[in-house]
Amino acid sequence: MEHAGLTLAAVGLLALGSQWLAWRLKVPAILTLLIAGIAAGPVTGLLDPDALFGELLFPLVSLAVAVILFEGSLTLNFRELGGHGRTVRRLVTWGALITALCGALAARWLLGLSWEMASLLGALLVVTGPTVILPLLQTLRAREHLTQILRWEGILIDPVGAIGAVLVYEFVALGSGTQALPHTLMLFAQTALIGFGFGVAGGYLWGQVLRQHLLPQRLHSFGTLMTMLGLFTLSNTLFHESGLLTVTVMGAWLANMRGVPTRPIIEFKETLSILLISGLFILLAARLTVEQLALLGWPAWAFLAVLLLLVRPLAVWLCTLGSGLDWREKSLLAFISPRGIVAAAVASLFALRLEEIGVPGADRLVPVTFLVIIATVVSQSLLARPLGDWLKVRRPSAHGVLIIGANPVARQMAHCLRQARLGVLLTDSSWDAVQAARAEGLSAYYGDPLSEHAAQHMELSGIGYLMPLSPYRELNDLAALHFEHLLGQGQVFRLAVNLGRQARRQHATAIEHVPYLFGREMTFAQLSSLVERGARFEVERLDEAPRSRALLRASGDKRASGERGERGERRPGHIHSTDTRQAPLQAKDVASARRQGAFPGDTDSAPLICVGTSGRPRIATADAPLTPRKGDHVIRLVMPDRQSSQK
């Protein structure tokens, strides 16, 4: 028992190290996890999952895959399927069918598999998945419409492909014990009836529980997980192998049921998914044997080549007919199709079950799938950027700004950045603040910017800088550290905080390399106070006439008057606008702000941001005040006394 506990702890540490290495190398974590599992299993023999878990291995893998499939289907919003262009819809429907059929033909002729196993392998290798495609897109920086196509294909084909793979598996598993096709079709119909029936009923009834708040909020995520697992086991008990279909349908039903709060459930599963996925793939890769790896001869490599060089280009070419894409853009779409987590997890589970019932060729399912995963992730991670450069379909350096916060301070800054011709995206966990931003015509993401949901759904194409303008110090600092790895050092900033000397010293050690935004004393509380009491962010172009500056101020005044109409009590994460009964900013407040070093210059209107003719912003920091140049768009924080003198 102590030895088993030590082994489990070692697997956990190995999973953590693999996740960290993937983060440092900017590659999908599945790659490092699979390599670590192969090194610990067939290469060194240090890890033997079958000896470690015994008869519990199959139930554990089965439950973990059920969670992964449920999580994937929980993101399948049918409105999104119809709202992201004809090309995306074609790729996740007709493209998936073309890939499955052609993949099955290649598996039959090149690998010598039976038609049943070839069909199952073809269906499994349809899925790409967001966990492998999104990190690749972040480093590729393809043209925006290409990024959108690949991004939404990866998100939507995950659950769509999983449903197709489960249906094919049910047919193969049921038909393995009999040669009578009518009997197999009848068993398949029973499986589909129970799977869809339990999935729809479970999704509807549990959706009512969540929608009517019949359970405390703190139990929503836990209750959903337990209900899903309960339906999974009950479904399998009533009719063998119907549980996977049940949980997949249940997740899709909840995702499309109106009024059901699925966001907290999705956020809860993120930590659970990291735990399950990390441990699961190390264990599954460790189960590979030297004999299975020896099966990966030239037929397997020929199958891989056909899949990448013929099947994917054929699917992309047929699905993009009449789309207006040129041959360069179609070539990039045809090259990028890395396989991901769903394929690896489901292939391993299916192989375990099919080997138990003696289906020929089941032992080749996992090594071929893992070969495709590793080969596609490695080759496309290394070659996507050079290919994009050669095809001339990559965007130039990103100059857009991600603002943490959608409060009045952040919204006012966002308007100025847009006037300076920069792309801007705001993010906030306050729905009121996000609604206000969207009402003003600003792009805003609702939710935690550090979550996995944000990584999949927050559109960062064109974003090159991060400005924290949230009232929460921890969120500002964590966002700076989180996005620094993606955007690069010097592209993210931190906001000063009011702390005691000892607390300031402890706080600085973790994030001391990140520059201060605007100044060492420019805190959010001070910015918010100045703006609420009359100060305004304003933008002007240095070679413009003074009269046109008044027009810029007028647009800011118009927004300010609109903000005064906002109503509601103060709440965390939402900064409310000016109260007309509040005292105006006095000269002593301005002088106090100057004395505290709130402005990176000699005056209250020193430039905070300068945007040159190239479109690249220069942002003032505590150690680097700005010197504007002719032609710059200059953003300043102007005090009320200065505003009145300029009118």
C-alpha positions in Angstrom: 0.0 0.0 0.0 2.8 2.4 0.9 4.5 1.5 -2.4 1.3 2.3 -4.3 0.9 5.6 -2.6 4.5 6.5 -3.4 3.9 5.6 -7.1 0.7 7.7 -7.3 2.6 10.6 -5.7 5.4 10.2 -8.3 2.8 10.1 -11.1 1.4 13.4 -9.8 4.8 15.1 -9.6 5.6 13.8 -13.1 2.3 15.2 -14.4 3.0 18.6 -12.8 6.5 18.6 -14.3 5.1 17.8 -17.7 2.5 20.5 -17.5 5.2 23.0 -16.5 7.5 22.0 -19.3 4.6 22.4 -21.8 3.9 25.8 -20.5 7.6 26.8 -20.8 7.9 25.4 -24.3 4.5 26.8 -25.5 3.4 23.4 -26.7 0.2 21.5 -25.9 0.5 19.7 -22.6 -0.7 16.4 -24.1 2.6 16.1 -25.9 4.8 16.3 -22.8 2.4 14.1 -20.9 2.4 11.3 -23.5 6.2 11.4 -23.8 6.6 11.3 -20.0 4.2 8.3 -19.8 6.1 6.4 -22.6 9.4 7.1 -20.9 8.1 5.9 -17.5 6.4 2.8 -19.0 7.7 0.9 -22.0 11.1 2.7 -22.1 12.2 2.3 -18.5 9.6 0.0 -17.0 9.3 2.1 -13.9 5.5 2.4 -14.1 3.0 -0.5 -14.7 -0.5 0.8 -14.5 -2.1 -2.7 -14.7 -0.1 -3.9 -11.7 -0.8 -0.6 -9.8 -4.6 -0.6 -10.2 -5.4 -4.1 -11.1 -9.2 -4.6 -11.9 -9.8 -0.9 -10.9 -8.0 0.4 -14.0 -10.8 0.0 -16.5 -13.5 1.6 -14.2 -11.1 4.5 -13.4 -10.3 5.1 -17.0 -14.0 4.8 -17.9 -15.1 7.4 -15.4 -12.3 9.8 -16.4 -13.3 9.5 -20.1 -16.9 10.1 -19.1 -15.9 13.4 -17.4 -13.9 14.4 -20.4 -16.7 13.7 -22.9 -19.3 15.4 -20.6 -17.0 18.5 -20.4 -16.5 18.6 -24.1 -20.2 18.3 -24.9 -21.0 20.9 -22.2 -19.4 23.5 -24.6 -21.4 22.5 -27.6 -23.8 25.4 -28.2 -25.8 24.8 -31.3 -26.2 28.6 -31.8 -22.5 28.9 -32.1 -22.4 26.1 -34.6 -24.7 28.1 -36.9 -23.1 31.5 -36.2 -19.5 31.2 -37.3 -19.6 31.0 -41.0 -20.4 28.5 -43.7 -16.8 27.2 -43.8 -16.8 26.3 -40.1 -20.2 24.6 -40.4 -19.0 22.6 -43.3 -15.7 21.5 -41.6 -17.4 20.3 -38.4 -20.1 18.4 -40.4 -19.2 17.4 -43.9 -15.5 17.7 -43.2 -15.7 15.4 -40.2 -17.6 12.9 -42.3 -15.1 13.0 -45.1 -12.2 12.6 -42.7 -13.8 9.6 -41.0 -14.7 7.8 -44.2 -11.3 8.4 -45.9 -9.5 7.6 -42.7 -11.4 4.3 -42.4 -10.4 3.4 -46.0 -6.8 4.2 -45.4 -6.8 2.1 -42.1 -8.4 -0.8 -44.0 -6.0 -0.8 -46.9 -2.7 0.3 -45.2 -3.0 -1.1 -41.7 -4.9 -4.3 -42.6 -7.6 -3.7 -40.0 -11.1 -5.1 -40.2 -13.8 -2.8 -41.5 -15.2 -2.4 -38.0 -11.8 -1.4 -36.4 -10.9 0.7 -39.4 -14.2 2.6 -39.1 -13.6 3.2 -35.4 -10.1 4.5 -36.0 -11.3 6.8 -38.7 -14.0 8.2 -36.4 -11.5 8.7 -33.6 -9.1 10.7 -35.6 -11.6 13.3 -36.6 -11.3 15.3 -33.4 -8.7 18.1 -33.1 -9.8 19.9 -29.9 -9.1 23.3 -28.4 -6.4 22.1 -26.0 -4.0 21.5 -28.9 -5.2 24.0 -31.5 -5.3 27.1 -29.4 -1.7 27.1 -28.2 -0.6 26.6 -31.8 -2.8 29.5 -33.1 -1.4 31.8 -30.4 2.1 31.4 -31.7 1.1 31.2 -35.4 -0.8 34.6 -35.6 -2.4 33.8 -38.9 -4.8 36.2 -40.6 -7.8 36.9 -38.4 -10.4 35.1 -40.5 -8.1 32.0 -40.7 -7.6 32.1 -36.9 -11.4 32.2 -36.4 -12.0 29.3 -38.7 -9.4 27.1 -37.1 -10.3 28.2 -33.5 -14.0 27.5 -33.9 -13.4 24.2 -35.8 -11.3 23.0 -32.9 -13.9 24.0 -30.3 -17.0 22.7 -32.1 -15.6 19.5 -33.6 -14.5 18.2 -30.1 -18.0 17.2 -29.0 -19.3 16.6 -32.5 -16.5 14.1 -33.2 -16.9 12.5 -29.8 -20.5 11.8 -30.4 -19.7 10.2 -33.8 -16.8 8.1 -32.3 -19.1 6.8 -29.5 -21.8 5.8 -32.0 -19.3 3.9 -34.1 -17.8 2.2 -31.1 -21.2 1.1 -29.9 -21.8 -0.6 -33.2 -18.4 -2.3 -33.3 -18.7 -3.5 -29.6 -22.2 -4.9 -30.1 -21.4 -6.6 -33.4 -18.3 -8.3 -32.2 -20.1 -11.2 -30.6 -22.4 -12.1 -33.4 -22.4 -12.3 -37.2 -26.1 -11.5 -37.6 -26.4 -7.9 -38.9 -30.1 -7.5 -37.9 -29.3 -8.6 -34.4 -26.4 -6.1 -34.2 -28.6 -3.3 -35.6 -31.3 -4.1 -33.0 -28.7 -4.0 -30.1 -27.4 -0.7 -31.5 -30.9 0.8 -31.6 -31.4 -0.2 -28.0 -28.1 1.4 -27.0 -29.0 4.6 -28.8 -32.4 4.6 -27.3 -31.1 4.3 -23.8 -28.2 6.6 -24.3 -30.3 9.4 -25.9 -33.2 8.8 -23.6 -31.2 8.9 -20.4 -29.1 11.8 -21.7 -32.1 14.0 -22.6 -34.1 13.1 -19.5 -31.1 13.6 -17.2 -30.1 16.8 -18.9 -33.7 18.2 -18.7 -34.4 17.2 -15.1 -31.0 18.4 -13.8 -31.3 21.6 -15.8 -34.6 22.2 -14.0 -32.8 21.7 -10.7 -30.2 24.3 -11.7 -32.6 26.7 -13.2 -35.0 26.7 -10.3 -32.1 26.9 -7.8 -33.4 23.8 -5.9 -29.8 23.2 -4.8 -27.5 25.7 -3.1 -25.1 27.5 -5.5 -22.1 25.9 -3.8 -23.4 22.4 -4.7 -24.2 23.0 -8.3 -20.8 21.8 -9.7 -20.5 18.9 -7.3 -24.1 17.9 -7.8 -23.7 18.0 -11.6 -20.6 15.8 -11.5 -22.3 13.2 -9.2 -25.5 13.2 -11.2 -23.6 12.7 -14.5 -21.5 9.8 -13.0 -24.7 8.3 -11.5 -26.4 8.3 -14.9 -23.3 7.0 -16.6 -23.1 3.9 -14.3 -26.9 3.4 -14.3 -27.0 3.5 -18.1 -24.1 1.0 -18.4 -25.9 -1.3 -15.9 -29.1 -1.3 -17.9 -27.4 -1.7 -21.2 -23.7 -2.3 -21.5 -21.6 0.5 -23.1 -24.5 3.0 -23.3 -23.1 5.3 -20.6 -20.7 7.3 -22.8 -23.5 8.2 -25.1 -25.7 9.2 -22.1 -23.2 11.7 -20.6 -22.4 13.2 -24.0 -26.0 13.8 -24.8 -26.7 15.1 -21.3 -23.8 17.7 -21.6 -25.1 18.9 -25.0 -28.6 19.2 -23.6 -27.5 21.3 -20.6 -25.4 23.5 -22.9 -28.4 24.4 -25.0 -31.1 24.6 -22.3 -32.1 28.2 -21.7 -31.6 29.7 -18.3 -29.2 27.0 -17.0 -26.1 28.5 -15.3 -23.4 26.3 -16.8 -20.5 28.7 -16.4 -19.7 27.8 -12.8 -19.8 24.1 -13.7 -17.4 24.6 -16.6 -15.1 26.6 -14.3 -15.2 23.8 -11.7 -14.3 21.1 -14.3 -11.1 23.0 -15.3 -9.2 22.0 -12.2 -10.7 18.5 -12.3 -9.8 18.1 -16.0 -6.2 19.1 -15.3 -6.0 16.5 -12.6 -7.7 13.8 -14.7 -6.1 14.5 -18.0 -2.6 14.8 -16.5 -2.7 11.6 -14.6 -4.8 9.7 -17.2 -2.4 10.3 -20.1 0.7 9.4 -18.2 -1.0 6.1 -17.2 -2.4 5.4 -20.6 1.0 6.0 -22.3 2.7 3.9 -19.7 0.5 1.0 -20.7 2.0 0.8 -24.1 4.2 -2.2 -24.6 7.3 -2.7 -26.7 5.3 -5.1 -28.8 2.7 -2.5 -29.5 5.3 0.1 -30.4 6.9 -2.5 -32.7 3.6 -2.5 -34.7 4.4 1.0 -35.8 6.2 0.0 -38.9 6.0 1.5 -42.4 2.2 0.9 -42.7 1.5 3.1 -39.7 3.7 5.9 -41.1 2.1 5.5 -44.5 -1.3 5.8 -42.8 -0.1 9.0 -41.1 1.1 10.5 -44.4 -2.2 9.8 -46.1 -4.1 11.3 -43.2 -2.1 14.5 -43.3 -1.2 14.9 -47.0 -4.4 13.6 -48.7 -7.4 13.3 -46.3 -7.1 16.7 -44.6 -6.4 18.7 -47.8 -9.3 16.9 -49.5 -11.7 17.7 -46.7 -10.6 21.4 -46.6 -10.7 21.8 -50.3 -14.3 20.4 -50.6 -15.5 22.4 -47.5 -14.1 25.7 -48.7 -15.6 25.7 -52.2 -17.1 29.0 -52.8 -15.7 30.5 -49.6 -13.6 33.1 -51.2 -10.4 31.8 -49.6 -7.3 31.8 -51.9 -4.9 28.8 -52.3 -2.5 30.1 -49.7 -5.2 30.3 -47.0 -6.6 26.9 -48.0 -3.1 25.5 -47.8 -2.6 26.7 -44.2 -6.0 25.3 -43.2 -5.1 22.0 -44.8 -1.8 21.8 -42.9 -3.2 22.5 -39.4 -5.1 19.6 -37.8 -3.4 18.4 -34.6 -5.2 15.6 -32.8 -5.9 16.0 -29.1 -7.1 14.8 -25.8 -10.5 13.3 -26.7 -8.9 11.1 -29.4 -6.2 9.8 -26.9 -8.6 9.2 -24.0 -11.4 7.6 -26.0 -9.0 5.4 -28.0 -7.5 4.0 -24.8 -10.9 3.3 -23.2 -12.2 1.6 -26.4 -9.0 -0.5 -26.7 -9.3 -1.7 -23.2 -12.9 -2.8 -23.7 -12.4 -4.3 -27.2 -9.3 -6.3 -26.0 -11.4 -7.8 -23.2 -14.1 -9.1 -25.6 -11.4 -10.2 -28.1 -11.9 -7.9 -31.1 -9.0 -8.4 -33.6 -6.9 -5.3 -34.1 -7.9 -3.6 -30.8 -4.2 -3.7 -29.7 -3.3 -1.4 -32.6 -5.8 1.3 -31.8 -3.8 3.1 -29.1 -0.3 3.1 -30.6 -1.6 4.3 -34.0 -3.7 7.0 -32.3 -0.7 8.2 -30.2 1.5 8.2 -33.2 -0.9 10.5 -35.0 -1.2 12.8 -32.0 2.5 13.1 -31.3 3.4 13.5 -35.0 0.8 16.1 -35.7 1.5 18.2 -32.6 5.3 18.2 -33.1 5.3 18.8 -36.9 2.6 21.5 -36.8 4.0 23.3 -33.8 7.5 23.5 -35.5 6.4 24.2 -39.1 3.2 26.3 -38.8 5.0 29.6 -38.4 7.6 29.0 -41.2 4.8 27.8 -43.5 2.7 30.8 -42.6 5.6 33.1 -43.5 6.2 31.3 -46.8 2.5 31.5 -47.7 2.3 35.1 -46.5 -0.8 34.6 -44.4 0.5 35.7 -41.0 -0.5 39.0 -39.5 2.1 41.6 -38.5 3.1 42.2 -34.9 0.0 42.6 -32.7 -0.5 46.0 -31.2 -3.9 45.6 -29.6 -4.5 46.0 -25.9 -6.2 43.7 -23.4 -7.6 45.7 -20.5 -8.3 43.8 -17.2 -11.5 45.5 -16.1 -14.6 47.0 -17.7 -15.3 49.7 -15.2 -15.7 53.4 -16.1 -11.9 54.0 -15.9 -11.2 51.0 -18.2 -13.9 52.0 -20.6 -12.7 55.6 -20.9 -9.2 54.4 -21.6 -10.5 51.9 -24.1 -12.3 54.7 -26.0 -9.1 56.7 -26.2 -7.1 53.7 -27.4 -9.7 53.1 -30.2 -9.5 56.7 -31.2 -5.7 56.1 -31.5 -6.5 53.3 -33.9 -5.6 50.4 -31.6 -7.6 47.2 -31.1 -9.0 46.9 -27.6 -10.6 44.0 -25.6 -11.9 44.4 -22.1 -12.6 41.6 -19.7 -14.5 41.6 -16.4 -16.3 39.2 -14.1 -19.0 41.8 -13.5 -21.9 41.3 -15.9 -23.1 44.9 -15.3 -19.7 46.3 -16.3 -19.5 44.1 -19.4 -23.0 45.1 -20.5 -22.1 48.8 -20.1 -18.9 48.3 -22.2 -20.8 46.5 -25.0 -23.5 49.2 -24.9 -20.8 51.7 -25.7 -19.6 49.6 -28.6 -16.6 48.1 -26.9 -15.6 44.5 -27.2 -15.7 42.8 -23.8 -15.3 39.2 -22.5 -17.4 38.2 -19.5 -15.7 35.9 -17.1 -12.3 35.1 -15.5 -9.5 36.0 -17.9 -7.3 33.4 -16.4 -9.7 30.5 -16.8 -9.6 27.7 -19.4 -12.9 29.0 -20.8 -11.2 32.3 -21.5 -8.3 30.5 -23.2 -10.8 28.9 -25.5 -13.3 31.7 -26.1 -11.6 35.1 -25.4 -10.5 36.4 -28.8 -6.8 37.5 -28.4 -5.9 37.7 -32.1 -4.3 41.1 -32.6 -3.6 41.6 -28.8 0.0 42.4 -28.0 -0.2 44.4 -24.7 -2.0 44.0 -21.3 -3.1 46.9 -19.1 -4.5 46.0 -15.7 -7.3 48.5 -14.7 -9.2 46.3 -12.2 -9.8 47.2 -8.5 -8.5 43.8 -7.5 -4.8 43.7 -6.9 -4.5 39.9 -7.0 -6.3 39.7 -10.4 -4.1 42.5 -11.9 -0.9 40.8 -10.8 -1.9 37.3 -11.7 -3.1 38.5 -15.1 0.3 40.1 -15.7 2.2 36.9 -14.9 -0.3 34.8 -16.8 -0.2 36.8 -20.0 3.5 37.7 -19.9 4.2 34.2 -21.1 1.9 34.7 -24.1 2.6 38.3 -24.9 6.2 38.6 -23.9 8.2 40.5 -21.3 7.8 44.3 -21.5 4.3 43.9 -23.1 2.4 43.5 -19.8 2.2 45.9 -16.9 1.2 46.0 -13.2 -0.7 48.6 -11.3 0.6 50.2 -8.2 -1.0 49.3 -4.9 -1.2 51.0 -1.5 0.6 48.7 0.9 2.8 49.1 4.0 6.5 49.0 3.6 6.9 45.4 4.6 3.9 44.2 2.6 5.2 46.2 -0.4 8.5 44.5 -0.2 6.9 41.0 0.0 4.6 41.8 -2.8 7.3 43.1 -5.1 9.4 39.9 -4.9 6.9 37.9 -7.0 6.3 40.4 -9.7 9.2 42.9 -9.4 10.3 42.5 -13.1 7.0 43.8 -14.4 7.0 47.6 -15.0 4.5 49.9 -13.2 1.7 51.2 -15.4 1.9 55.1 -15.5 3.8 55.4 -12.2 4.7 53.9 -8.9 1.9 55.7 -7.1 -0.8 55.5 -9.7 -3.2 53.1 -8.0 -6.6 52.1 -9.2 -8.2 53.8 -6.3 -6.5 57.1 -7.2 -7.4 56.7 -10.9 -11.0 55.9 -10.1 -11.3 58.9 -7.7 -9.8 61.3 -10.1 -12.0 60.2 -13.0 -15.2 60.2 -10.9 -14.4 63.7 -9.7 -13.9 65.2 -13.1 -10.6 64.1 -14.6 -10.7 62.8 -18.2 -8.6 60.6 -20.4 -8.2 62.5 -23.7 -6.4 61.7 -26.9 -5.0 64.2 -29.4 -2.8 64.1 -32.4 0.2 66.3 -32.2 -0.1 67.9 -35.6 -3.8 68.6 -35.3 -5.3 72.1 -34.9 -6.4 73.1 -31.4 -10.0 73.3 -32.6 -10.1 69.6 -33.4 -9.0 68.8 -29.8 -12.3 70.3 -28.6 -14.1 67.7 -30.7 -12.2 64.9 -29.0 -13.0 66.3 -25.6 -16.7 66.6 -26.7 -16.9 62.9 -27.3 -15.4 62.2 -23.9 -17.9 64.6 -22.3 -20.7 62.8 -24.1 -19.6 59.4 -22.7 -19.3 61.0 -19.3 -22.9 62.3 -19.4 -24.0 58.8 -20.4 -22.2 57.2 -17.5 -23.9 59.5 -15.0 -27.2 57.8 -15.9 -26.0 54.4 -14.6 -27.7 53.0 -11.6 -27.1 50.4 -9.0 -25.4 49.8 -5.6 -21.6 49.2 -5.4 -20.5 45.7 -5.7 -17.2 43.9 -6.1 -15.8 44.1 -9.6 -18.1 47.0 -10.7 -16.9 50.6 -10.5 -19.8 53.0 -10.8 -19.8 56.2 -12.6 -20.0 59.8 -11.5 -22.6 60.8 -8.9 -23.9 64.3 -9.7 -24.1 65.1 -6.0 -20.4 64.3 -5.5 -18.0 67.3 -4.9 -15.9 68.3 -7.9 -12.2 67.7 -7.9 -10.4 70.5 -6.0 -7.1 72.0 -6.8 -5.7 70.5 -3.6 -6.5 67.0 -4.9 -4.6 67.7 -8.1 -1.7 69.0 -6.1 -1.7 66.0 -3.8 -1.7 63.7 -6.8 1.3 65.5 -8.2 3.2 65.4 -4.9 2.6 61.6 -4.7 4.2 61.1 -8.1 0.9 59.9 -9.6 1.9 61.3 -13.0 5.1 60.3 -14.9 6.1 63.8 -15.7 6.1 67.4 -14.4 2.4 68.1 -15.0 -0.9 66.5 -14.5 -1.4 66.2 -18.3 1.9 64.3 -19.0 1.5 61.7 -21.8 0.4 58.3 -20.6 0.4 56.5 -24.0 1.8 57.5 -27.4 0.8 55.7 -30.5 3.1 56.3 -33.4 2.4 56.2 -37.1 3.4 52.5 -37.2 0.5 51.7 -34.8 2.7 50.5 -32.0 1.9 52.0 -28.6 4.5 53.3 -26.2 3.2 53.2 -22.6 4.6 55.3 -19.8 6.0 53.5 -16.8 7.6 54.5 -13.5 11.0 54.4 -15.0 10.3 55.4 -18.6 8.2 58.6 -19.0 7.3 59.4 -22.6 8.5 61.9 -25.1 5.8 62.5 -27.7 6.8 62.7 -31.4 5.2 64.5 -34.3 2.3 62.5 -35.7 1.8 60.6 -32.4 -1.7 60.0 -31.0 -1.1 61.1 -27.3 -3.4 59.9 -24.5 -3.3 62.1 -21.3 -5.2 62.3 -18.1 -6.4 65.9 -18.0 -7.7 67.6 -14.8 -10.9 69.7 -14.7 -9.1 73.0 -14.3 -6.9 72.3 -17.4 -10.0 71.2 -19.3 -11.8 74.5 -18.6 -8.8 76.5 -19.6 -8.6 74.7 -23.0 -12.2 75.3 -23.9 
